[in-house]
Amino acid sequence: MASLDLTFGAMLIGVIVAGVLYGITCSQTYYYFSRYQKDPWFIKLIVVAVWITDTTHQALVSHSIYFYLITAWGDPVALSSLTRTLIAEVFFNFLTGLFVQGFFVARIWTLSGKNLFITIPISILVVASFASGFSFGIMGASLQNFEQIIAFQPICVAFNALTAAADVIIAIVLCVILHTSRTGFSRSDALINKLIAFAVNTGLLTAVCSCLALITFVVLPDKLLYIAFFFLLGRLYANSLLATLNARKTLRDLSTSQELSLSLRDIQPPTTASMSTPSRGGRANDIAIHINTLQESKHDLESQYGNSHKHRVEEV
């Protein structure tokens, strides 16, 4: 084993940061169920499943670090061995990733108008990423110590590379779909810009984490830096899903406030002549302009975010 700073020290930092992110996951989960009680049952089921796998993973990595730093401390043989909980956490980490990536693929399926040529290749990539990680977990059950992990370097490289590739492609496809949904109206285009930035940021975090785990494993295979990044991967997936779901109301409120402020600015104050000699036709025209402005803004927003699902914001 290498120095403690780059082995169990790195693992400890990974568990601590993962614990902080798990707290954010719990907060976001509570926020989701308190604000989006009318969501479809299958979305709620995904959120529950992600929270369960994330909670189980946090418990497993916490037990692992406790074993190495407390129970087995001072025992060189035990410190170099692989605990069963450290192997088991791999399965739950990749389950979390599968649920979240599957959710994003379903969004692409809906937003692309159920385009199989776009959805199927991404689905294959997501399944391949999960299958490679799951295979590593099964093979890892027979490992006895950390040094033996190096023998599985090809499959470790494969699942980290596939995971990063899937996240990047999902983010790119979402951005392209949103970009092509522009209509030229400043209000809806501004909202689409926010959604594009949101899609890039959520996909970028998990992709960067996967790349860092890949790089540290290839460059420093005898250290445990890669495990620290791997611990964070599931938390980032869970929070990216929940942040996407929880941002919908804020985006809808923002778009509504922009509509109202614009419609109020469009109302011109009456002139003295119109106040002294009101014209029935003039008043009708003023009212018609105001109504049309609101209808145009509302139609613009609903055409972009799905009238059948209240707003397409809820899908993105």
N, C-alpha and C positions, 0 to 999 in steps of 0.2 A: 504493500500500500504506500501511496505517496504521503506528503506532509498532511497534517490534519487540516490546515487552512483550506487546501484545495480538495479535500475529500469530505470528511464529515462536517467541516466548517461550511463548505458550500451547500451541503445537504441541509444543514440547519437553517441557513439563510433562505433556501428555497422553501422550506416548511413554514418559516415565519411569514414570508411574503405571500405564500399561498393561503395562510390563515387570514391575513388581512383581506385578501381578495375574496375569500370565502365569506367573511363578514359582510362585504359589499354585496355578494350574491344573495345572502339571506335578506338584506335590506331591500334589494331590488325585487326579490320574490314576494315579500310582504307588500311592497308598493304595488306590484302588478295585480295581486289578488284583491287588493282594496280599491283599485281604480278601474279595473277592467273585468268586472264580474259578468258582463254580458258577452265576453269573448266566446267563440265556439269551443266545445268541449275538447276537441283534439288539440287545440293550442294550449289549453290548460293542462292537458295530459302531458304534452311535451315539456312544459315548464316544471311540472311535478317530477317527471322522469329525470330531467337535468339536475334538479335540486337534489334528488335522492342519490344519483351517481356522484355528484360533486361532494355531497356530505360523506358518503362512504369513502371516497378517495381521500378526503381530508383526515378522516379517522385512521385510515391505513398508513398514510405517510407520517402521521403524528405518532402512531405506535412504533413505526420503524425507527424514527429518530430517537425515541425514548429508549428503545432497545440498545441502540449503538452507543448512546451517550450516558446511559444510566445502568441498565441491566448488564450489559456485556463489557462495560468499561474496564480496561486493564487486562482483558483476555484477548490476546492477539488473534487466536484462531476464530473466536466468535466475531471479532470486529471485521475480519476478512470474509465472513460468510454472508450469504444472502438470506434475509428473512423471508418467510412466506408472504408476509404482508407487503413487502417491497415488490414482490412479483405480482401479487394480486392487484395492486393499485394500477398496474398497466391496463388491465381489462376495463376498469371503471373510467380511466382517463380517456380511452378510445371510445367507450360507449357515449360519454359526454360529447366528444367530437362528432360521432356519428349522428346523434340526435340534432345537434346544432347545424352541422353541414347539411343534413337532410332537410331541415327547415328552410335553409337558404335556397336549396335546390328546388323545393316546392314553391318558393316565391318566384324563382326564375321561370318555372313552369307556368305559373299564373300570369306573370307580367309579360311573358313572351307570347302569350296567346296559345299556350300548350304546344310549343314548338319542340318536336322530338329531336330534331337535328341539333338543337342547343342543349336540351336537358339530358339526353341519354349519355353523351360523352362525359359530361360533368358528373353524372350519377356513377358511371363506371369508375371514374377517378376517385370519388369519395368511397365507394365500396372497396376499391383496391387499397386505399390508405387504411381503412379499418381492418381489412383482411390481413395485411402485412403486420400491423400492430398486434392483432389478435394472435397471429401465428407466433410472433416473438414471445408473447405472454405464455403460450402453451409450451414452447420449447424452453423458455426460461424456467419453467417449473422444475426442470431436471438439473439446473445449474446449482453449484454448491458455493461458489465465491465470486467476487467481483472480477477477478482476472479472466474467468471463463466467458464473460460478456464480450470480450474483444473478438472471440471466435465468431460471434454473430454480427460482426460489423456490417456485412452487406445488407442484411435485413433491417438493421437499425438505420442505415443510410436510406434504404428504400422507403420505410414508413415516414421518416421525417421529411424526405424530399417530396413524397406524394402528398403529405399533409399540407406542406407549404404551397405546392403547386395548386392543389384544390382550392385553398383559401384565396390565392391570387386570382385564379381564373374566375371564381365566383364573384369576387369584387369587381373585376373588369367587366364581366357580362352584365352585372347589375348596373354599372355605370353607363354602359353602352345603351341598354334598354331605357334607362331614365333619360339619357341625353336625346335619344330619338323621340321621346315623348314630349319634347318642347313644342309649344304652339306659338311662341312669339309674344304672349302676354307676360308682362313683367312680373305680375304677382305669382303666377304658377311657375314661371321659370326660376324665380328666386327660391321658391320652395323646393323645386327639383334640384337646384344647386346645393341646397342644404342636405338633401337626401343623398346626393352623389358623394359629398364629403363624408357623410355618415357611413356610407357603404365602404368607402376606401379606408377609413380609420378602423372600423371593426375588423375588416379583413386583413389589414396591415399588421395589427397587433399579433394575431395568431400566427401569421406567416413569418414575421420576424422572430417570434419565439421558437418556432420550429426550425428556422434556419440557424439560430444560435445554438440550439441543442445539437443540430447536425454538425456544425463547425467545431464545437468544443469536443464532440465525441471523436471526430476524425483527427483533430490536431492533438488533443490531450486524452487519449483513450484510457490512460491509467489514473486519471483524476475523476472526480465526481461532479464536475461543473455541469455536465450535460444533464445529470439527474435534477439539478436545481431548476434548470429551464423546463425540463419535462414536467416537473411538479406544477409549474405555472400554467401549462397549456390548457388543462381542463377548466381552470378558473377563468381564463381569458375567453374561452368558448362560452361558458355559462353567462358571463357578464355581457358579452357581445350580443347574445340572444336577448337577454332581459333588457339591455339598454335599447335595443331596436324596438322591442314591444312597448316599453314604457315611454318612449319618445313620441309616440303617436298623438297623444292628447295635446302635448305641448305644441307640436307642429300644426295640429288642427286649430288650436286656440290662436296661434300666431297668424295663420292664414285668415281666420275669421276677423281678427282685430284689424288686419290690413284691409280687408274688404270694407269694414265699417268706417274706418278712418278715411278711406278713399271716397266712399259714397257721401260722407258728410262734407268733404271738400268740394264735391261736385255740385252741391246745392248752393246756388247763387242767392245772395240777399236780395229781396224785392226792392225795386226802385220806388221813388216817391210817386211816380205816375201810376205804377201798377197798384200801389197801395190805395191811392185815392180813387182810381177808376178800375176796379178789378175786372179782368176779362176772363170769362168762363173758358174760352179756348186757350188763353195764355196759361191759366192755372193747370189745365189738363195737360198741356205740353210739359210744364215743369214737373208734374208728377210722373209723367211717362218717362222723362229723362232719368229721373231718380230710380224708378223701378227697373228700367232697362239696364242701368249701371249695375245694380245689385244682381240682376239675373245674369248678366254677362260674366260678372265676377264669379258667381256661384257656379255657372255652367262651365267656366274655364277650369275651376278647381275640380269639379266632379268629373269632368271629362278626363282629367289626368289621374285621378286617384280612385276611380271606380264608384259609380253610383250604386252598384249592386252590393258593394261591401261598405256602404256609407261613404268611405273615402279610400282611395288607393293608398293613402298614407299608411293605413293599417296593414297593408301587405308589404311595405318596404321598410 
